[in-house]
Amino acid sequence: MIIKDNWKIAYFDVNEINSAEVASKDYIDHFWIPATVPGDVHSTLINRKIIDNPFKGHNDQKSRWIEKKEWWYRTEFEYKEHLKDDEKVELIFEGLDTFATVFLNGRELGSTDNMFIPHIFEVTNLINYGKNVIAVKFDPINKHVKNKNKDLWSGFSKERVWVRKAQMNFGWDWGPRLVTTGIWKEVHIKKRKCAKIDSVFVKTIDISNNNAKIEIDIDLDNYTHANNLKLEVSLKHKNKEFNLKKKVERNKEVIYLNVKEPKLWWTHDLGEPNLYNLIVKLYKGDILIDEYKKEVGIRSLKLQHKDENGNKVFTFLLNGVKVFAKGANWIPPDSLFGAVDDKRYKNLITMARKANMNMLRVWGGGIYEKDVFYQECNRQGILVWQDFMFACALYPDYNKDFINNVEKEIISVVKKLRNDPCIALWCGNNENDWLYEKMYSDGDIKTDFYGKKIYHELLPGLLLNLDPTRPYWPSSPYGGNDHNDPREGDTHNWYVWHGQVEPRKFGEKTKIDYSVEGVSFKNYKKDISRFVSEFGMHASSNEYTLKDNIPKGQFYWGSPEMDYRNKDYHHQKGILLMEDYTGIPDDIEKYIKYSMLTQAEGLKFGVEHYRRRKPMTSGTLIWQLNDCWPGTSWSMIDYYLLPKASYYYARNFYNPYLISLNYEPNKKIELWVINDLLEDIYDEIQLDIIDFYGKIIFRDKVSVDIKANSSLKIKEYSIDIVKDVKLEEIAFALRSGKGHTSKNIYFLSDQKNLNLPCPRIIVEINEQKDELKLKTDKMARFVTLNLPSKNVVFSDNYFDLLPGELKQIKLVNRGRKKIPYEQLTVSDITGTEAIIK
């Protein structure tokens, strides 16, 4: 029985009212505000037009009063069940954000202090046949942290380390401070009879000889000490089903299944993400009293730290196969995550898959994601690097209450997620080990490493019993002589963008280089990392997204409102990157294009470098995939789910089969092929060097047989092949003769130095087919299609169009309104507007 209707909210000053009075069944709440559950206070107030949308203008600051109030939720529901002697009733809150006190019919049930875990209250003797009232009081955060030690180092906010809630709520360098509160997950009533299934753990023990041995551990709570309990387990894939029945003899039962001809779970690029439907049924005699259902996968997964030659690596092995992880970091898809619907999750994960991503990292300053996230990653074949929720801070591991709270959280989270085949790795925290050592060496921190016991003692100890099937990694980055050592473990490459001079060693002072050269994406070429779990650079959101959230008159380059969209602490970095590659923009339209082009080309430059290093480099997770609000950030997809240029680029540079050009000034031009697939590929690669008017300067065709799961340099060219032309006036185009991948275009000169002509771009619209056709007489660089709608997505955008080439684009309408074709604009990087027919 889900309790989702008739919820209302109200707020009071702290200690203004008597809790028993407000929780009473007889309290009059007629004038309270109707609320949506699951959800949060902010979203309710927005929907009821009580506050302005905090994402628009500076409205987030105007809504800060919300976090200072005491908030109450109330609802009334009917319960029409007569209870027998061996039955009990539980009131279950899947998520309460955060310091809550729960009442049923005026009786206090208990208090909570962790938004990440469910809270279960037995209400057998308190629930009425007929009318019942639930009341939940939420205290302001400050009430519980005002007397806590604020001397612990913590980025962005001092109070957050004491609070087990999303750390990004307190503000981050890509999002505003919006301290949420409320019932953010489902509430339901569950009637129990005799016993219940407490937890289930499905383990693939062995896969060999076309057979999989599956172990299913089942923990039971036989609270009435009932006899005659039995279990029935079913594992089904399509028309094949494996069953077993067992009499319950103890509270911990283990069941083994042998699955013949198992259909393994793979990432989508390597095979099919096959899933089995697991059903565990608990019976009392012939009466079904509890049931557990879950989609599970049969697969093996390991993390390799040394390769066959003894080299230090960081490589995931899926079903015995080395995987090059291609993906991005995931942050909560909205600052008001309680109100996010499943559709938004499904859209984002589908977009990640279509960009050829096979791994997402759930970053440790957000939330353990909603069920739909893991469900979609399971179904769409995307691995998940799962951080625990500790980020950029010292945490009070010396405090007994805090550490007990954290222990409950770990146990709850691991038991919930360990049956998801997508989960590839548990990671202790985001950057805490690395930042502590650096700041201690610099003299900025003088205390012990508070939190260390969590990542290096508590977590590995608990995981040894809770989930020994997956690797555990204490922190990210971690490994080597400096936790960001490129020669070992995983790294965060922030010498691009943040100008951090690497490598360094433990104890050395940190160095920052905020010069044009210091932050340039060309520094990726220096990186020999084994696995890059963060790297990236800013780009503007799409024009419509910005215009829709910036007050009128403020949408211009350098406006205070545009500046407010950027939460990073040193805004000059983005200017320096553009200065290096595109030149500095002088208006808002150029800023949007220049920042997007710089991000897209920079990520392409970095990812292709890392992929050419395969197998010594085994993964790239771009910071970041998505946004939580309409700002300027490192994201590849903006808040309205409109792709930035880097997203479209990723579909090519993350293609499992990649043809790549590598060039250093005054050195030979190298032609590379990277094959992440599990079969050998034969191809005929064509290299064309073309001037901006369509003349072919040079053409070469190279036949190649590339082995499965490998990277190969197949040819070198002397720079003399273009000695009679200027690099500023030519493009290099790589094509797969067998159509294994899209063409890949390179310019061996920075964008700011290109002598681009003004092309004549013709666009033909077919409204019946929602289709565009484009052609140009001259090189059209970075062709940008723009519509003032958040619901229309182009099949391709921000592309280079070669002279004489025909390009076909499909439009996908995610909304109900007709596509406003009359408002379509098309232009290239020079600002030349297309002729639209």
C-alpha positions in Angstrom: 0.0 0.0 0.0 1.7 3.2 -1.2 0.9 6.3 0.7 1.2 9.0 -2.0 -2.1 11.0 -1.8 -3.4 13.9 0.3 0.0 15.0 1.6 0.2 18.6 2.8 3.0 20.7 4.1 3.5 23.8 6.3 6.4 25.6 8.0 7.0 27.1 11.4 9.9 28.8 13.1 12.0 26.4 15.2 10.2 25.8 18.6 7.3 27.9 17.5 4.7 25.1 17.9 4.1 22.0 20.0 5.0 18.9 18.0 2.4 16.7 19.8 -0.3 19.2 18.8 0.6 19.3 15.1 1.0 15.5 15.0 -2.4 14.9 16.5 -5.2 13.3 14.5 -7.4 16.2 15.4 -5.1 18.9 14.2 -6.8 21.1 11.6 -4.6 21.3 8.5 -7.2 22.6 6.0 -5.0 25.6 5.0 -1.8 23.7 4.6 -0.1 23.5 1.1 -0.9 20.4 -1.0 2.3 18.5 -1.7 3.6 15.8 -4.0 5.3 12.8 -2.4 7.9 11.7 -3.4 9.3 15.2 -3.8 10.7 18.0 -1.6 9.6 21.3 -0.1 11.2 23.4 -2.9 9.5 21.6 -5.7 6.1 21.8 -3.9 6.5 25.6 -3.4 7.5 26.0 -7.0 4.5 24.1 -8.3 2.2 26.1 -6.1 3.8 29.3 -7.2 4.7 30.2 -3.7 8.4 30.7 -4.6 9.9 31.7 -7.9 11.9 28.9 -9.7 15.3 29.0 -7.9 17.1 28.2 -11.2 16.1 31.5 -12.8 18.1 34.5 -12.1 19.3 34.8 -8.5 16.1 33.1 -7.1 18.1 30.4 -5.4 19.3 33.0 -2.9 15.8 34.3 -2.4 14.7 30.8 -1.3 17.4 30.3 1.3 14.8 31.0 4.0 13.4 27.5 3.4 16.4 25.7 5.0 16.0 27.8 8.2 12.4 26.7 8.9 10.8 23.6 10.5 8.7 21.8 7.9 5.8 19.5 8.5 4.2 16.9 6.2 0.8 15.4 7.0 -1.5 13.0 5.3 -4.6 11.0 6.2 -5.3 7.5 4.8 -7.7 4.6 5.3 -6.5 1.2 6.4 -9.0 -1.6 5.9 -7.1 -4.7 7.1 -8.0 -6.9 10.1 -4.7 -8.2 11.6 -4.2 -11.8 12.8 -2.0 -12.8 15.8 0.9 -13.7 13.6 0.8 -10.5 11.5 2.4 -7.2 11.9 2.4 -3.9 10.0 5.4 -1.8 9.0 5.4 1.9 8.0 8.3 2.3 5.5 9.9 5.5 4.4 12.3 4.8 1.5 13.9 8.2 1.9 13.6 11.1 4.4 15.7 14.2 3.9 17.1 14.4 6.5 16.5 15.2 10.2 12.9 13.9 10.6 10.6 12.8 13.4 7.8 10.5 12.4 4.3 10.3 14.0 1.4 8.0 13.5 -2.0 9.0 14.9 -0.2 11.4 17.3 2.3 8.9 18.6 6.0 9.5 18.0 7.6 6.5 16.2 11.2 7.7 16.0 13.7 10.1 14.4 16.0 9.8 11.4 19.3 11.4 10.5 20.3 9.9 7.1 18.6 10.6 3.8 20.4 7.8 2.0 18.7 4.8 3.7 15.1 3.6 4.3 13.5 3.9 7.7 11.1 1.2 8.9 8.7 1.6 11.9 6.6 -1.2 13.3 3.1 0.2 13.8 1.1 -3.0 14.5 -0.3 -1.6 17.7 -0.8 2.0 16.5 -2.5 1.7 13.2 -6.2 2.0 13.2 -8.8 0.1 11.1 -10.1 3.1 9.2 -8.7 6.6 9.4 -5.0 7.2 10.2 -2.8 10.2 10.2 0.9 10.3 9.4 2.9 13.4 10.4 6.5 14.0 9.7 8.5 16.9 11.2 11.7 18.0 9.4 14.2 20.0 11.4 16.5 22.6 9.8 20.0 21.4 9.3 21.5 24.1 11.6 19.6 22.8 14.6 21.7 19.6 14.5 25.1 21.0 13.5 25.3 24.4 15.2 27.3 22.9 18.1 29.4 20.6 16.0 33.1 21.1 15.3 33.4 23.4 12.2 37.2 23.3 12.1 37.3 20.2 9.9 38.4 21.1 6.4 35.6 21.0 3.9 35.2 22.4 0.5 32.2 24.7 -0.2 30.6 24.4 3.2 31.6 23.7 6.8 28.4 22.1 8.2 27.9 19.5 5.5 30.4 16.9 6.8 28.1 16.2 9.8 25.0 15.6 7.7 24.3 12.4 5.8 22.6 14.0 2.9 23.7 15.0 -0.6 26.8 17.1 -0.1 26.2 19.1 -3.3 23.0 20.5 -1.7 25.3 22.9 0.1 26.7 24.3 -3.2 29.5 23.0 -5.5 31.6 24.4 -8.3 28.9 23.5 -10.8 25.7 24.0 -8.8 23.9 26.4 -6.4 23.3 25.9 -2.7 19.8 24.5 -2.4 19.4 22.6 0.9 16.5 20.3 0.2 14.2 18.8 2.8 11.2 16.5 2.6 9.9 13.0 1.8 12.0 12.3 -1.3 11.2 8.6 -1.8 8.1 6.4 -1.6 6.1 5.8 1.6 4.3 2.6 2.0 2.5 0.3 4.5 3.5 -3.4 4.4 1.7 -6.1 6.2 3.9 -9.0 7.3 2.9 -12.5 8.3 5.1 -14.8 10.5 8.4 -14.0 8.7 9.9 -11.9 5.9 12.8 -11.9 3.5 15.4 -9.5 4.9 17.9 -9.6 2.1 19.0 -11.6 -1.0 22.5 -11.8 -2.5 23.0 -13.3 -5.9 26.6 -14.4 -6.7 28.1 -15.8 -9.9 30.5 -18.4 -8.4 31.9 -19.8 -11.6 31.4 -19.7 -15.3 33.0 -22.6 -17.2 32.2 -25.4 -19.6 29.1 -23.5 -20.8 27.7 -23.7 -17.3 27.3 -21.0 -14.6 27.2 -21.8 -10.9 25.0 -19.3 -9.0 24.9 -18.9 -5.3 21.8 -17.2 -3.7 22.2 -16.1 -0.1 18.9 -15.4 1.6 18.6 -13.7 5.0 15.2 -14.2 6.8 13.6 -12.5 9.7 11.5 -15.2 11.3 10.2 -13.0 14.0 7.5 -15.4 15.2 9.8 -18.5 15.2 7.4 -20.1 12.8 7.7 -23.6 11.5 6.9 -25.0 8.1 8.6 -22.2 6.2 9.8 -23.0 2.7 11.6 -21.1 -0.1 11.0 -21.3 -3.8 13.6 -19.8 -6.1 13.1 -19.1 -9.8 15.7 -17.8 -12.3 14.3 -17.2 -15.8 15.7 -15.8 -19.1 13.2 -15.8 -21.9 11.9 -19.4 -22.2 14.5 -21.0 -20.0 13.8 -21.3 -16.3 15.8 -22.8 -13.4 13.9 -23.6 -10.2 14.6 -24.9 -6.7 12.6 -25.4 -3.6 14.0 -25.7 -0.1 12.6 -26.1 3.4 13.8 -23.3 5.7 16.0 -24.6 8.5 17.7 -21.4 9.6 17.6 -17.6 9.2 20.4 -17.7 6.7 19.8 -20.0 3.8 22.1 -20.7 0.8 20.7 -22.0 -2.5 22.8 -23.1 -5.5 21.6 -23.2 -9.1 23.4 -24.6 -12.1 22.5 -22.6 -15.2 23.3 -24.4 -18.4 24.2 -22.4 -21.5 24.1 -19.1 -19.5 23.4 -15.9 -21.3 26.1 -13.6 -19.9 25.6 -9.9 -19.1 27.9 -7.7 -21.2 28.3 -4.0 -21.7 26.3 -2.9 -24.8 29.4 -2.5 -26.9 30.8 -6.0 -26.3 27.6 -8.0 -26.4 24.1 -8.2 -25.0 23.3 -7.1 -21.4 21.3 -10.3 -20.8 19.2 -10.3 -17.6 17.5 -13.0 -15.7 14.3 -12.5 -13.7 15.0 -13.7 -10.2 12.0 -14.5 -7.9 12.4 -15.6 -4.3 9.2 -16.7 -2.6 8.7 -17.4 1.1 5.9 -19.7 2.1 4.2 -20.6 5.4 2.8 -23.9 4.4 1.0 -23.2 1.2 0.5 -19.4 1.9 2.8 -17.0 0.2 4.0 -14.5 2.9 6.8 -12.6 1.1 8.5 -12.2 -2.2 11.7 -10.7 -3.7 11.9 -9.8 -7.4 15.0 -8.6 -9.2 16.5 -8.5 -12.7 20.0 -10.0 -12.2 22.9 -10.8 -14.5 25.3 -13.6 -14.8 28.8 -12.3 -15.3 32.3 -12.1 -13.8 34.1 -8.9 -13.0 37.6 -8.2 -11.8 40.0 -5.3 -11.6 43.5 -6.0 -12.9 46.4 -4.0 -11.3 49.2 -5.7 -13.1 49.2 -7.0 -16.6 50.7 -10.2 -18.0 54.1 -8.5 -18.2 54.1 -7.1 -14.7 53.2 -3.5 -15.8 51.0 -1.5 -13.4 47.5 -1.1 -15.0 44.0 -0.4 -13.9 41.9 -2.6 -16.1 38.4 -4.0 -15.6 37.9 -7.6 -16.8 34.3 -8.4 -17.7 33.8 -12.1 -18.3 37.5 -12.4 -18.6 37.7 -9.7 -21.3 39.7 -6.5 -20.9 37.3 -3.5 -21.1 38.4 0.0 -22.1 36.0 2.1 -20.0 34.5 4.9 -22.1 32.2 7.1 -20.2 31.6 10.0 -17.9 30.9 11.1 -14.3 27.2 11.3 -13.2 25.9 13.9 -10.8 22.3 14.1 -9.6 20.1 15.1 -12.6 18.5 17.9 -10.7 19.4 19.9 -7.5 15.8 19.0 -6.5 16.3 15.3 -7.0 13.3 14.2 -5.0 11.0 15.5 -7.8 12.9 14.0 -10.8 10.8 11.5 -12.7 11.9 8.2 -14.2 11.7 9.6 -17.8 14.5 12.0 -17.2 16.8 9.2 -15.9 15.9 7.0 -18.9 16.6 9.8 -21.4 20.0 10.6 -19.9 21.1 7.0 -19.7 19.9 6.3 -23.2 21.8 9.4 -24.4 25.0 8.0 -22.6 24.6 4.7 -24.4 24.0 6.3 -27.8 27.3 8.2 -27.2 28.9 4.8 -26.9 29.6 5.1 -23.2 29.9 1.8 -21.3 30.6 3.2 -17.8 29.2 5.9 -15.6 30.7 7.0 -12.3 28.2 7.9 -9.6 30.2 10.7 -8.0 30.5 10.8 -4.2 29.0 14.2 -3.5 25.5 13.4 -4.7 23.2 10.6 -3.9 23.1 6.8 -4.2 20.9 7.0 -7.2 17.3 6.1 -7.6 16.3 2.5 -8.5 15.5 3.5 -12.1 19.2 4.6 -12.7 20.6 1.2 -11.9 17.7 -0.6 -13.6 18.5 1.3 -16.8 22.2 0.7 -16.6 21.5 -3.0 -16.1 19.2 -3.1 -19.1 21.3 -0.9 -21.4 24.6 -2.5 -20.6 26.5 0.3 -18.8 28.9 -0.4 -16.0 28.7 1.8 -12.8 31.6 3.0 -10.8 29.9 3.6 -7.4 31.3 6.1 -5.0 30.2 6.2 -1.4 28.9 9.6 -0.5 32.0 11.3 0.9 33.6 14.1 -1.1 36.3 16.8 -0.8 36.3 17.0 3.0 37.5 15.6 6.3 34.7 13.6 8.0 34.4 13.1 11.8 35.2 9.4 12.1 36.1 10.0 15.7 32.5 10.7 16.6 30.7 7.5 17.6 27.2 8.6 16.6 28.5 9.6 13.2 30.4 6.4 12.5 27.4 4.3 13.6 25.2 6.2 11.2 27.7 5.7 8.4 28.0 2.0 9.2 24.2 1.6 8.9 24.3 3.5 5.6 27.0 1.3 4.1 25.2 -1.9 5.1 21.9 -0.7 3.7 23.3 0.6 0.4 25.5 -2.4 -0.4 22.7 -4.8 0.3 20.4 -2.8 -1.9 22.8 -2.5 -4.9 24.9 -5.7 -4.8 22.5 -7.6 -7.1 22.8 -5.0 -9.9 25.1 -6.5 -12.5 26.0 -2.9 -13.6 27.9 -2.2 -10.4 31.6 -2.6 -11.3 33.4 -1.1 -8.3 32.9 0.3 -4.8 34.9 3.4 -4.2 35.4 4.9 -0.7 35.3 8.6 -1.5 35.9 11.4 -4.0 39.3 13.1 -3.8 39.6 13.0 0.1 42.8 11.1 0.3 44.4 13.1 -2.5 43.3 16.5 -1.2 44.3 15.8 2.3 47.8 14.8 1.4 48.3 17.9 -0.8 46.8 20.3 1.6 48.8 18.8 4.5 52.0 19.1 2.5 51.1 22.7 1.7 50.4 23.5 5.4 46.7 24.3 4.7 45.6 21.4 6.9 47.3 20.6 10.2 45.0 17.9 11.6 44.9 14.2 11.2 43.2 12.6 8.2 39.7 12.5 9.6 37.6 10.1 7.6 40.5 7.7 7.0 39.0 5.0 9.2 35.9 5.0 7.1 37.7 4.4 3.8 40.6 2.2 5.0 39.0 0.2 7.8 35.2 0.3 8.1 34.4 0.0 4.4 36.8 -2.7 3.4 35.9 -4.6 6.5 32.2 -4.5 5.8 32.5 -5.2 2.1 34.5 -8.3 2.8 31.3 -9.8 4.2 28.6 -7.8 2.4 30.0 -8.1 -1.2 33.3 -9.9 -1.7 32.4 -10.3 -5.5 33.5 -6.7 -6.5 36.7 -4.7 -6.2 36.9 -2.0 -3.6 39.0 1.1 -4.2 39.6 3.4 -1.2 39.4 6.8 -3.0 39.5 8.4 -6.4 42.2 9.3 -7.4 44.3 6.8 -5.6 47.6 4.9 -6.0 51.3 5.5 -6.3 53.7 8.1 -4.8 51.0 10.8 -4.7 47.4 9.7 -4.9 47.2 11.2 -8.4 50.2 9.3 -9.7 49.8 8.6 -13.4 51.9 5.5 -13.1 49.5 3.6 -10.8 45.8 3.5 -9.9 43.3 6.0 -11.3 43.9 9.7 -11.8 42.0 13.0 -12.1 43.6 15.1 -14.8 43.2 18.6 -13.6 46.3 20.2 -15.0 44.0 20.8 -18.0 41.5 23.5 -16.8 42.6 23.8 -13.2 46.3 24.2 -14.1 47.6 21.8 -11.5 51.1 20.9 -12.2 51.6 17.1 -12.2 53.1 14.7 -11.5 54.2 15.4 -7.9 55.3 13.2 -5.0 54.1 12.9 -1.5 55.3 15.8 0.6 56.0 18.1 -2.3 54.3 21.5 -2.5 51.6 21.8 -5.0 52.1 24.1 -8.1 49.4 25.9 -10.1 50.0 27.3 -13.6 47.2 29.6 -14.7 48.8 30.5 -17.9 47.3 29.9 -21.4 49.8 27.1 -21.8 49.3 25.7 -18.3 45.5 25.1 -18.6 45.6 24.1 -22.3 43.9 20.8 -23.4 47.1 20.1 -25.4 48.6 19.0 -22.0 46.6 15.8 -22.3 49.4 14.5 -24.6 51.7 14.5 -21.5 49.4 12.2 -19.5 50.4 8.5 -19.1 47.6 7.7 -16.7 46.4 4.1 -16.4 42.8 5.1 -15.9 41.5 8.7 -16.0 38.4 8.9 -13.8 38.0 12.7 -14.1 39.0 15.2 -16.8 37.2 17.9 -18.7 36.6 21.6 -19.3 33.7 24.0 -19.3 31.3 24.8 -22.1 28.2 27.0 -22.2 24.7 25.5 -22.0 22.7 25.8 -25.2 21.3 29.2 -26.0 17.7 28.3 -25.3 18.6 26.9 -21.9 20.4 30.1 -20.9 17.8 32.5 -22.3 15.0 30.7 -20.5 16.7 31.1 -17.1 18.4 34.5 -17.3 16.3 37.7 -16.8 15.5 39.9 -19.8 18.3 42.3 -20.6 21.0 40.1 -19.0 21.7 37.7 -21.8 24.9 39.2 -23.0 28.6 38.3 -22.8 30.0 39.4 -19.4 26.6 40.2 -17.7 26.3 39.6 -14.0 23.7 36.9 -14.6 25.9 35.0 -17.1 28.7 35.2 -14.5 26.3 33.8 -11.9 25.7 30.7 -14.1 29.3 29.8 -13.5 30.0 28.4 -10.0 33.7 27.6 -10.5 36.0 29.7 -8.3 38.2 31.0 -11.0 36.3 32.1 -14.1 39.4 33.1 -16.0 40.2 29.4 -16.8 37.6 29.2 -19.5 38.8 32.3 -21.1 42.4 31.0 -21.1 41.3 27.7 -22.8 39.4 29.7 -25.5 42.4 32.1 -25.8 44.6 29.1 -26.6 42.3 27.5 -29.2 39.5 29.8 -30.6 40.5 33.2 -29.4 38.6 35.2 -26.9 34.9 35.9 -27.7 33.5 39.4 -27.7 29.8 38.6 -27.7 27.4 36.0 -26.2 26.9 34.1 -29.5 30.7 33.7 -30.0 31.1 32.6 -26.3 28.6 29.8 -26.7 30.2 28.6 -29.9 33.8 29.1 -28.8 33.3 27.4 -25.4 31.5 24.5 -27.0 34.0 24.0 -29.7 36.9 24.2 -27.3 35.3 21.6 -25.0 34.5 19.3 -27.8 37.9 19.5 -29.5 39.7 19.3 -26.2 37.9 16.2 -25.1 38.4 14.6 -28.5 42.1 15.5 -28.2 42.3 13.9 -24.8 40.2 10.8 -25.3 41.9 9.9 -28.6 45.3 10.2 -26.9 44.2 7.9 -24.1 42.7 5.4 -26.5 45.8 5.3 -28.6 47.7 4.3 -25.3 45.6 1.2 -25.0 46.2 -1.2 -23.2 48.4 0.9 -20.8 45.5 3.3 -20.4 42.2 1.4 -19.8 39.6 4.0 -19.2 38.4 7.6 -19.5 35.5 9.0 -17.5 34.8 12.6 -18.6 33.8 15.1 -16.0 30.8 15.4 -16.4 27.9 14.0 -18.3 25.0 16.0 -17.0 23.9 19.1 -15.1 21.7 19.7 -12.0 20.7 23.2 -13.0 20.9 25.5 -16.1 24.4 26.8 -15.7 27.9 26.8 -17.3 29.8 23.7 -16.3 31.9 20.8 -17.5 28.7 18.9 -18.6 28.2 17.4 -22.1 24.4 17.6 -21.8 22.8 20.7 -20.4 20.0 20.9 -17.8 17.3 20.7 -20.5 18.9 17.5 -21.8 20.0 19.4 -24.9 23.4 18.0 -26.0 26.4 20.3 -26.2 28.9 19.9 -29.0 31.1 17.5 -27.0 28.2 15.0 -26.7 28.0 14.8 -30.5 31.8 14.5 -30.7 31.7 11.7 -28.2 29.6 9.5 -30.4 32.6 9.4 -32.7 35.6 9.5 -30.3 33.9 6.8 -28.1 33.0 4.6 -31.0 34.3 1.1 -30.2 36.1 1.3 -33.6 38.1 4.5 -34.0 40.4 5.8 -36.7 42.6 8.5 -35.3 45.3 11.0 -36.4 48.1 12.0 -34.1 50.3 15.0 -34.8 52.9 17.0 -33.0 54.3 20.1 -34.7 57.3 19.4 -36.9 56.9 15.7 -36.5 55.4 12.9 -38.6 51.7 12.5 -38.9 50.6 9.2 -37.4 47.5 7.1 -38.5 46.1 4.9 -35.7 43.3 2.4 -35.5 41.7 1.4 -32.2 39.4 -1.6 -31.9 37.6 -2.2 -28.6 35.4 -4.9 -30.1 35.8 -8.6 -29.5 36.4 -9.5 -33.2 39.1 -8.7 -35.7 38.3 -6.0 -38.2 39.4 -5.6 -41.8 39.1 -2.1 -43.1 40.3 0.2 -46.0 41.0 3.6 -44.5 41.1 6.6 -46.7 43.0 9.8 -45.8 42.0 12.9 -47.7 43.7 16.3 -47.3 41.4 18.9 -48.6 41.6 22.7 -48.9 38.7 24.8 -47.8 37.4 25.1 -51.3 37.2 21.4 -51.9 40.4 20.7 -53.8 42.0 17.4 -52.8 45.7 18.0 -51.9 46.5 14.4 -51.0 44.8 11.1 -50.9 45.9 7.7 -49.5 44.2 4.4 -48.9 45.5 1.9 -46.3 44.3 -1.6 -45.8 44.4 -2.8 -42.3 43.6 -6.0 -40.3 43.3 -5.0 -36.7 43.1 -7.5 -33.9 40.2 -7.6 -31.5 40.6 -5.4 -28.4 43.8 -3.6 -29.6 45.3 -0.3 -30.6 47.7 0.0 -33.6 49.7 2.7 -35.4 49.3 1.6 -39.0 51.2 4.3 -40.9 53.3 7.5 -40.6 53.4 10.4 -43.1 56.0 13.1 -43.4 54.7 16.6 -42.9 56.2 17.2 -46.4 53.0 15.9 -47.9 51.5 19.3 -47.2 54.6 21.4 -47.8 53.0 23.3 -50.7 49.9 24.4 -48.7 49.3 26.1 -45.4 48.1 24.1 -42.4 45.7 27.0 -41.7 43.9 26.3 -45.0 43.4 22.5 -45.1 41.5 19.8 -43.3 42.4 16.1 -42.9 39.5 13.7 -43.3 39.7 10.0 -42.3 37.1 7.6 -43.6 36.4 3.9 -43.0 36.0 2.3 -46.4 33.9 -0.5 -44.9 31.7 2.0 -43.0 32.7 0.8 -39.5 32.7 4.4 -38.2 31.9 7.9 -39.2 34.5 10.1 -40.8 36.9 11.9 -38.5 38.0 15.4 -39.4 41.1 17.1 -38.1 42.7 20.6 -38.4 46.4 20.7 -37.6 46.2 24.4 -36.7 44.2 26.0 -33.9 40.8 27.3 -34.7 41.9 30.9 -34.2 44.5 30.5 -36.9 42.3 29.0 -39.6 41.7 31.0 -42.7 38.1 30.0 -43.1 36.1 31.3 -46.0 32.4 32.3 -45.7 30.5 29.3 -47.1 27.2 29.2 -48.9 25.2 26.7 -46.8 21.9 25.5 -48.2 19.4 23.9 -45.9 16.3 22.1 -47.2 13.5 21.3 -44.7 11.1 18.4 -45.0 8.6 18.9 -42.3 6.6 15.7 -43.1 9.7 13.6 -42.4 11.2 16.0 -39.7 14.3 16.0 -41.8 17.0 18.5 -42.9 19.4 18.3 -45.8 22.5 20.5 -45.8 25.2 21.2 -48.4 27.9 23.8 -48.8 30.2 25.1 -51.5 33.2 25.7 -49.1 34.4 24.3 -45.8 31.7 25.0 -43.2 33.3 24.6 -39.8 31.3 23.8 -36.7 27.8 24.0 -38.3 25.3 24.9 -35.6 21.6 24.1 -35.8 19.5 26.1 -33.3 15.8 26.0 -32.4 14.2 27.8 -29.4 12.9 24.6 -27.8 14.0 22.3 -25.1 12.1 19.4 -26.7 13.8 19.2 -30.1 17.0 17.2 -30.5 19.0 16.9 -33.7 20.5 13.6 -34.8 23.7 15.5 -35.4 24.9 19.0 -34.6 28.0 21.1 -34.3 29.7 19.3 -37.2 32.1 20.1 -40.0 30.7 20.1 -43.5 33.1 19.5 -46.3 32.6 21.3 -49.7 30.2 19.4 -51.9 29.1 17.1 -49.1 25.4 16.4 -48.5 24.4 16.0 -44.8 21.1 14.6 -43.6 19.7 15.5 -40.2 16.7 14.0 -38.4 14.8 15.9 -35.7 13.5 14.2 -32.7 10.5 15.9 -30.9 10.3 15.0 -27.3 7.3 17.3 -26.6 3.8 17.6 -27.9 4.1 21.0 -29.7 4.8 21.2 -33.4 8.5 21.8 -34.2 8.9 25.6 -34.9 10.7 25.2 -38.2 10.2 28.9 -39.0 12.5 29.7 -36.1 15.3 27.4 -37.2 18.7 29.1 -37.6 21.9 27.5 -39.1 25.3 29.0 -39.1 29.0 28.1 -38.9 31.8 29.2 -36.7 32.4 32.3 -38.9 28.9 33.5 -38.2 27.7 32.9 -41.8 24.0 32.2 -41.8 22.7 29.4 -44.0 20.0 29.9 -46.7 17.0 27.9 -45.5 14.5 26.6 -48.0 
